[in-house]
Amino acid sequence: MSTTMPNTNSIVRKWYVIDAAGRPMGKVAVEAANLLRGKNKVTFAPHADCGDNVIIINCEKTVLTGNKLTQKFERHHTGWIGHLKETRYDTLMATNPEKAMKMAVEGMLPKNSLGRTCATRLRVYKGENHEQTAQKPEVWAF
């Protein structure tokens, strides 16, 4: 019996839509990261990029549990001395919820070239409407 290894010719990529309305951000991010990696497939291999395309809608309606809205910060450094920028999550969710969801999903992907290519197949939208209706995405229920 031989083991089959996935290659770029044998991978079939599907499109999935995840509705984040009323769900915790972390739970939605886990499902999206698993779909992007292809962990739901029988042919999953950790070294191969065999994941699907994911569309996340209704990001402004996602829920942060506990006191994360007031106690959690998004931090980035500009590269200049003393220029650490901090944004609280209540401000971030009010102004740019797509960025918060994208950071949550990318934080659950591997930190190498495989994770970066998986992240290119993620689309995040603030409201119900998305631009990928021509691809006929399936609704992912979890």
C-alpha positions in Angstrom: 0.0 0.0 0.0 1.4 3.4 -1.0 0.9 6.8 0.6 -0.4 9.5 -1.7 1.2 12.9 -1.4 -0.7 16.0 -2.5 0.9 18.1 -5.2 -0.2 21.3 -7.0 -1.8 19.4 -9.8 -4.0 17.2 -7.6 -5.3 19.9 -5.3 -8.9 21.1 -5.8 -9.7 24.3 -4.0 -13.2 25.2 -2.9 -14.7 28.5 -1.7 -16.3 28.7 1.7 -18.2 31.6 3.4 -18.1 31.9 7.2 -20.7 34.2 8.9 -19.1 35.7 12.0 -22.2 37.4 13.3 -22.7 36.7 17.0 -19.8 34.2 17.2 -16.6 34.7 19.2 -13.7 36.0 17.1 -11.3 33.2 18.2 -13.8 30.4 17.2 -14.3 31.9 13.8 -10.5 32.4 13.3 -9.8 28.7 14.2 -12.3 27.5 11.6 -11.0 29.8 9.0 -7.3 28.8 9.7 -8.2 25.1 9.5 -9.9 25.6 6.1 -7.0 27.7 4.8 -4.5 25.0 5.8 -6.7 22.2 4.4 -7.0 20.3 7.7 -10.5 19.3 6.9 -9.4 17.3 3.9 -8.4 13.6 3.8 -5.4 14.5 1.7 -3.9 16.9 4.2 -0.1 17.0 4.5 1.6 19.5 6.8 4.2 20.4 4.2 1.8 21.0 1.3 -0.5 23.9 0.6 -3.8 22.1 0.1 -6.2 24.5 1.6 -9.3 26.3 0.4 -10.4 29.9 -0.1 -12.3 31.4 2.8 -14.6 34.5 2.9 -15.5 35.9 6.3 -18.5 38.2 6.4 -20.2 40.3 9.2 -16.9 41.0 11.0 -18.4 44.0 12.8 -20.9 41.7 14.5 -18.4 39.3 15.9 -18.1 39.0 19.7 -15.0 39.4 21.9 -15.6 37.5 25.2 -14.6 38.7 28.7 -13.0 42.1 29.0 -11.0 41.9 25.7 -12.6 45.0 24.3 -11.1 47.2 27.0 -8.0 45.2 28.1 -6.6 43.8 24.8 -4.4 46.0 22.6 -3.2 45.8 19.0 0.4 46.9 19.0 2.9 47.6 16.2 6.2 49.4 16.1 7.1 51.9 13.4 10.8 51.2 13.6 11.6 54.6 15.1 12.7 55.0 18.7 9.7 55.3 21.0 7.1 54.8 18.3 5.2 51.8 19.7 1.6 52.4 18.6 -1.2 50.9 20.6 -4.9 50.6 19.8 -7.5 49.2 22.1 -9.8 46.6 20.6 -13.0 48.6 21.2 -11.6 51.3 19.0 -10.2 48.8 16.5 -13.6 47.0 16.3 -15.4 50.2 15.8 -13.1 51.5 13.0 -11.5 48.5 11.3 -13.1 45.1 12.3 -11.6 43.5 9.1 -8.1 44.1 10.4 -8.9 42.5 13.8 -10.3 39.4 12.2 -7.5 39.1 9.7 -4.9 39.4 12.5 -6.7 36.7 14.5 -6.7 34.3 11.5 -3.1 35.0 10.5 -1.9 34.5 14.1 -3.2 30.9 13.8 -1.4 30.1 10.6 2.3 28.9 10.5 4.9 31.6 10.5 6.6 30.6 7.3 6.1 30.8 3.5 3.3 28.3 3.7 1.3 30.4 6.2 1.9 33.5 4.0 0.5 31.8 0.9 -2.5 30.5 2.9 -3.2 34.0 4.1 -3.5 35.3 0.5 -6.7 33.1 0.1 -8.5 34.9 3.0 -11.1 37.6 2.2 -12.6 39.5 5.1 -15.7 41.8 4.8 -17.4 44.1 7.3 -20.9 43.5 6.2 -23.1 40.8 4.5 -22.0 41.5 0.9 -18.9 40.1 -0.7 -17.4 40.3 -4.2 -16.9 36.6 -4.7 -20.4 35.6 -5.8 -19.1 34.4 -9.2 -17.1 31.6 -7.4 -20.3 30.2 -5.9 -19.0 29.8 -2.3 -20.5 27.2 0.0 -21.7 28.2 3.5 -19.4 26.6 6.2 -21.5 25.7 9.2 -19.7 24.8 12.5 
